[in-house]
Amino acid sequence: MRFESDDDAPEGNDASARRVTGLRRFLAIRPTSYYLLFAILVVVLLGSQVVYIREDPWRFGLFVALNFVFFLIVISIAIGDAISIIRKGFRERERTFSATIGDKEFVDDLRNRIDSRRRDS
């Protein structure tokens, strides 16, 4: 059970409210790829049944096609996660740049220090 905000959670200090709050926090910190790892394990275990259906080509083809479709979906979600991680990295790098080198006061202060050291040496 997922709640969009703290307002949707049941109120009270009883054990069930604490469990729901803990479950909501647990689910909120897990990315989609975390759950896909478990889904991959289940599909691989179920996919081992392909050994027993070699005699029926149609059933074998359907089984293999379903596995391919599942893994294509997993790959597309993994690529989406990788792109979002890269975007977050670029945003963080830009934020760090803006907080340091991009700050006009910092750059002016750094330029003054460099100029004073050049004049002293």
C-alpha positions as CSV (number, residue, x, y, z in Angstrom):
1,M,0.0,0.0,0.0
2,R,1.5,3.3,-1.1
3,F,0.6,6.7,0.1
4,E,1.3,9.8,-1.9
5,S,2.0,12.0,1.1
6,D,2.0,11.9,4.8
7,D,-1.6,13.1,4.9
8,D,-2.8,9.9,3.2
9,A,-1.2,7.7,5.9
10,P,-3.3,6.4,8.7
11,E,-3.2,8.5,11.9
12,G,-2.3,7.3,15.3
13,N,0.6,5.8,17.2
14,D,-0.6,2.2,17.0
15,A,1.6,-0.5,15.5
16,S,-0.3,-0.7,12.2
17,A,0.2,3.0,11.5
18,R,3.9,2.6,12.2
19,R,4.1,-0.4,9.9
20,V,2.3,1.5,7.1
21,T,4.7,4.4,7.6
22,G,7.7,2.2,7.5
23,L,6.5,0.3,4.5
24,R,5.9,3.6,2.7
25,R,9.4,4.8,3.4
26,F,10.8,1.4,2.4
27,L,9.0,1.5,-1.0
28,A,9.9,5.2,-1.6
29,I,13.7,4.6,-1.5
30,R,13.7,1.7,-3.9
31,P,14.2,2.4,-7.6
32,T,12.3,0.4,-10.2
33,S,15.4,-1.6,-11.1
34,Y,15.4,-3.0,-7.6
35,Y,12.1,-4.7,-8.2
36,L,13.1,-5.7,-11.7
37,L,16.0,-7.8,-10.3
38,F,13.4,-9.9,-8.5
39,A,11.2,-10.1,-11.6
40,I,14.3,-11.3,-13.6
41,L,15.0,-14.0,-11.1
42,V,11.4,-15.3,-11.3
43,V,11.3,-15.2,-15.1
44,V,14.7,-17.0,-15.3
45,L,13.4,-19.7,-12.9
46,L,10.2,-20.0,-14.9
47,G,12.1,-19.9,-18.1
48,S,13.9,-23.1,-17.2
49,Q,10.6,-24.9,-18.1
50,V,11.5,-24.4,-21.8
51,V,13.5,-27.6,-21.6
52,Y,10.2,-29.5,-21.1
53,I,8.3,-28.0,-24.1
54,R,10.8,-28.7,-26.9
55,E,8.4,-31.2,-28.5
56,D,5.8,-28.5,-29.3
57,P,7.3,-25.9,-31.6
58,W,4.4,-23.4,-31.2
59,R,4.5,-23.5,-27.5
60,F,8.3,-23.3,-27.5
61,G,8.2,-20.2,-29.8
62,L,5.6,-18.5,-27.7
63,F,7.6,-19.1,-24.5
64,V,10.8,-17.8,-26.0
65,A,9.0,-14.8,-27.5
66,L,7.5,-13.9,-24.2
67,N,10.9,-14.1,-22.5
68,F,12.4,-11.9,-25.2
69,V,9.6,-9.3,-24.8
70,F,10.1,-9.3,-21.0
71,F,13.8,-8.8,-21.3
72,L,13.4,-6.1,-23.9
73,I,11.1,-4.3,-21.5
74,V,13.7,-4.7,-18.7
75,I,16.4,-3.4,-21.0
76,S,14.3,-0.3,-21.9
77,I,13.6,0.4,-18.3
78,A,17.3,0.0,-17.4
79,I,18.3,2.4,-20.2
80,G,15.7,4.9,-18.8
81,D,17.2,4.5,-15.3
82,A,20.7,5.0,-16.7
83,I,19.6,8.2,-18.5
84,S,18.0,9.6,-15.4
85,I,21.1,8.9,-13.4
86,I,23.2,10.6,-16.0
87,R,20.8,13.6,-15.9
88,K,21.0,13.8,-12.2
89,G,24.8,13.8,-12.4
90,F,24.8,16.6,-14.9
91,R,22.5,18.6,-12.8
92,E,24.6,18.1,-9.7
93,R,27.7,19.0,-11.6
94,E,26.1,22.2,-12.9
95,R,24.9,23.0,-9.3
96,T,28.4,22.5,-8.0
97,F,29.9,24.6,-10.7
98,S,27.4,27.4,-10.1
99,A,28.1,27.3,-6.3
100,T,31.9,27.5,-6.8
101,I,33.4,28.7,-10.1
102,G,30.1,30.1,-11.4
103,D,29.8,32.4,-8.5
104,K,30.9,35.9,-9.5
105,E,32.1,36.9,-6.1
106,F,34.2,33.7,-5.8
107,V,35.8,34.3,-9.3
108,D,36.6,37.9,-8.5
109,D,38.1,37.0,-5.2
110,L,40.2,34.2,-6.8
111,R,41.3,36.6,-9.6
112,N,42.4,39.1,-7.0
113,R,44.4,36.5,-5.1
114,I,46.1,35.3,-8.2
115,D,47.0,38.8,-9.3
116,S,48.4,39.7,-5.8
117,R,50.5,36.5,-5.8
118,R,51.8,37.3,-9.3
119,R,52.8,40.8,-8.2
120,D,54.5,39.5,-5.1
121,S,56.7,37.0,-7.0
